[in-house]
């Protein structure tokens, strides 16, 4: 019940991620100060957004070493590292703090995580699989399909405008998506707020 969007900006060599602010279930909704898009506590090059459980957002926003420090220092973080180290660490944290369910052997965190490091963009699906899109964008949550449709058509706009367009489409058509929207990037600490 959300919309999260990740978009690689090739000109600026970084990733932008945007998200809505609504916390909801099937019968109620509220806006919270907790942002669905956030930086890692110990590494400004890591930017994430979460759809699903706010408890997992709480944990990931204060957890350290989501990427091995030595790999970061040697600039050796890649898809393989995210698959072998980062995704299992996130799934183990979800299990440790009871943010994971098991239905007949299928483990799920109940949502998606957009995970970016510098200019790398991934989506970690609810079962921990890591996907790297052929496109320069990914999206998650109930507004995913609306956002993807917009992002596939608005390539002539700048990065922030593209994300804003995708979030607005999701807000108009998907359940559980609402402003304010927050947009951040892996390059600096700027936070764009769309009221």
Secondary structure, 3 states (H helix, E strand, C coil): CCCEEEEEECCCCEEEEEECCEEECCCCEEECCCCCEEECCCCCCEEEEECCCHHHHHHHHHCCCCCCHHHHHCCCCCHHHHHHHHHHHHHHHHHHCCCCEEECCEEECCCCEEEEECCEEEEECCCCCEECCCCCEEEECCCHHHHHHHHCCCCCCCHHHHHHHHHHHHHHHCCCCCCCEEEEECCCCCEEEEC
